[in-house]
Amino acid sequence: MSNENLKLSPIVWGHWRLAEWNLSPKELLELSQKCIDLGIDTIDSADIYGNYSCEKLFGDALALNSSVRKSLKIITKCGIKLLSDKNPDVYVKHYDYSAKHIIGSVENSLKNFRTDYIDMLLLHRPSPLLNPEEVAMAFSKLKESGKVLHFGVSNFLPHQVDMLREFISVPIEVNQVEISPLQLEHLQNGNLDHMIKNHIVPMAWSPLGGGRLLKPKNEHEKGIYETIFKIAKNHSALPDQIIISWLTSHPSKIVPIVGSGKFERISNAMKAANIKLSLQEWFEIYSAALNNEVP
């Protein structure tokens, strides 16, 4: 078990919609191997994805060739309890960060993925009832047992991260938040500055704005798209590559999560690393996102 921070691939392969890709275990394994060959060795999942099905679907694929697991870094999340036929006792969606639930969730994830360790566990969303002592107890036990190697959070604000760090004995290595030209919150609320200061890696979920940056639905979105399209043309690139490059240009070293079952889209995202936006191009997109010039 390493004490060093987990080294993520430049693009993380997101499994939020894995159940919708309708891939057989063999097809999913083949796509996984192609991603690994491309340099994408980190996958992002969660216990609740696909109504609690995505972890197992991926585990079924890995079971076809157990050696592939050694080439992968698996990130998963816990803490949200959904209304679901899988949870007959849950009658209201809520968060549970008791030590018992965190440890139990990891045990389920290990079973689903058919592995004996999770590379990184994230707390999925901050809870108004989060007890840091319970989290600290769970993290310590999971770390000591080797069942989880690294830890992080998702959708946390700086003060929430700081509160947690006061109690736990392991570093918070990642904060996964929504960042895109349609979601500027974490560029403006001090969260990315906080991550730079504390050596926390920002992972960006929904980097393409849920697809709305490529298929705009209103005038503001059309304005952003037109700016991105113009810059893409200048670089002989695709608009989605420009968006990825815009994110990875940030000094906090944002790692985008690309959630696609199509290898071409995943491959295009990796190629975005070779696109270098100028300072003015970056601010062109930012100004379009603000719908105004910077102050």
VENGI-V39903 format. One line per field, one symbol per residue. ss: DSSP state (~ for helix, > for strand, _ for the rest). phi: phi as a letter, one per 40 degrees, with the letter a starting at -180 (. if undefined). burial: b if it has 9 or more other C-alpha atoms within 8 Angstrom, else e. A space follows every 50 residues. Layout:
# VENGI-V39903
ss->???
phi->???
burial->???
This chain:
# VENGI-V39903
ss->__________>>>>___~~~____~~~~~~~~~~~~~~___>>>____~~ ~~_~~~~~~~~~___~~~~~~_>>>>>>_>>__>__>______>>___~~ ~~~~~~~~~~~~~____>>>>>>________~~~~~~~~~~~~~~__>>> >>>>___~~~~~~~~______>>>>>>>_>__>_~~~~__~~~~~~~___ >>>>>___~~~_______~~~~~~~~~~~~~~~~____~~~~~~~~~~__ ____>>>>____~~~~~~~~~~~~____~~~~~~~~~~~~_____
phi->.ccccccccdbbccbdbdcccfccdccccccccccccchbbbbbbadccg fgbcdcccccccccacccdccbbbbbbahcbccaccbcccbacabbbcdc cdccccdccccccfbbabcabbccacbcbcbccccdcccccccccgcbca babagccdccccdcccbccbcccbbcbcbaccbcdccbcgccccccdbfb ccbbcfccgggcccbcbaccccccccccccccccbfbcdccccccdcccc ccgdbcbbbbcbcccccccccccccbccdccdcdccccccgaccd
burial->eeeeeeebbbbbbbbbbbbeeeeebbebbebebbbbeeebbbbbbbbbbb ebbbbbbbbbbbebeeebbeebbbbbbbbbbbbeeeeeebeebebbbbbe bbbebbeebbebbbbebbbbbbbbbbeeeeebebbbbbbbebbeebbbbb bbbbbbebebbebbbebbeebbbbbbbbbbbbbbebbeebbbebbbeeeb bbbbbbbbbeebbbebeeebbbbbbebbbebbbeeebbbbbbbbbbbbbe ebbbbbbbbbeebeebbbbbbbbebebeeebbebbbbbbeeeeee
